[in-house]
Amino acid sequence: DRYGRKPVIYVGLAIFAAGSFIAALGVHIWVVILGRTLQGAGAIAAVLVAMVADMTRDEHRTKAMAMIGASIGATFAASLVLSPWLNHVIGVPGIFVMTGVLVLVAMWVVHSIVPDATEPHPRTTGTRGLEQFLRVLRDPQLARLNYGVLALHAVLVALFIGVPLELRAAGLPVEGHWKVYLPVMLGSFVLMLPAILGSGRPERVRWVFIGSVATLLAIQLLMPWLMDGVSAIGAFLLLFFTAFNVLEANLPSLVTKVAPAGSKGVAIGVFTSLQFFGAFLGAAAGGFLYGAWGTLGVVIFNTALIVIWLVVAAGTRVPAPRSMRAYALPALDSGQAERLLARLLAQPGVHEARVAGGERRAYLTVDSAAFDEQNVLKLI
């Protein structure tokens, strides 16, 4: 929010690339750990989601988030198939080098292909940024979504402590697990489409969201009876990932819709940080519980998280869709631009505004029901 989207993406990708090439050296385990630490420090998930939110209308945002989730899932599934072959051909150091090269290609893509997002708010200062951060932490609607993403990824990782071991116990060797994961991932993307494409009105979005959490709870409760055999585990994973993918698309979309004006990046930064903390929590708790009580321990842990989430999610509110408007401006000096911006922000129905004096354009994000365009045109 303070420096703009693309500059932060470039810095993050550069750190990621440096970590990849350092890890590829592989001269000592601590060098590999340093490289992996740098890779993690280059995280840009929050910035990417904020940039997508800047570039999409409300009614299409969930679909855009679903496309991002699908690309991540497809890459995950493809990696299960390709990594044994890549390890044989180029080894682990070669995989790190390949990752670094792909990151450099991604930097070129961001520069040459991805359009610049129109930021509908002024850049924040350090003091203003701290205010935004505290405001985001105190927002009750964002808190509901933040708990949701923490619980979702804790459940996912805790589950995958046990699933590979259950597949192996069912007679499927580790090198053959992709035969379950790949069709499950592809099938779940197909099954989630009706929920994603059909969620238009705010109330429908809310019920799809809450219904997906309830579905996740029901699937989790059935888990002990669906771990008997490879086919049963595959069916369980298909149901789980269908609900998971719907939630994975809806959660960031909802965060961008309820985030305070000018604070999308801050809100999504908190959101993604809790997402990764959820993965850590799921790994630590899932490993301990599976070791102590097996599948039942993981089921109890996951069920508790999802029951709390279902209660929390019941209070979720989905804002009415907003639209982007652009207006031509006469030549303005900086003082006139600031005064116009303040007046535009004070208009009913205006959620965000940006006056680009150099472009002679004003960009507004508005709630169509309360917006009076004639007043805005008079101000301009």
Sequence and secondary structure as in RCSB ss.txt:
>XXXX:A:sequence
DRYGRKPVIYVGLAIFAAGSFIAALGVHIWVVILGRTLQGAGAIAAVLVAMVADMTRDEHRTKAMAMIGASIGAT
FAASLVLSPWLNHVIGVPGIFVMTGVLVLVAMWVVHSIVPDATEPHPRTTGTRGLEQFLRVLRDPQLARLNYGVL
ALHAVLVALFIGVPLELRAAGLPVEGHWKVYLPVMLGSFVLMLPAILGSGRPERVRWVFIGSVATLLAIQLLMPW
LMDGVSAIGAFLLLFFTAFNVLEANLPSLVTKVAPAGSKGVAIGVFTSLQFFGAFLGAAAGGFLYGAWGTLGVVI
FNTALIVIWLVVAAGTRVPAPRSMRAYALPALDSGQAERLLARLLAQPGVHEARVAGGERRAYLTVDSAAFDEQN
VLKLI
>XXXX:A:secstr
  S HHHHHHHHHHHHHHHHHHHHH SSHHHHHHHHHHHHHT  HHHHHHHHHHHS HHHHHHHHHHHHHHHHHH
HHHHHHHHHHHHHHTHHHHHHHHHHHHHHHHHHHHHHTS     SS    HHHHHHHHHHHHH HHHHHHHHHHH
HHHHHHHHHHHHHHHHHHHTT  GGGTHHHHHHHHHHHHHHHHHHHHT  SHHHHHHHHHHHHHHHHHHHHHGGG
G SSHHHHHHHHHHHHHHHHHHHHHHHHHHHHHS TT HHHHHHHHHHHHHHHHHHHHHHHHHHHHHHTHHHHHH
HHHHHHHHHHHHHTT      EEEEEEE     HHHHHHHHHHHHTSTTEEEEEEETTTTEEEEEEETTT  HHH
HHHH 
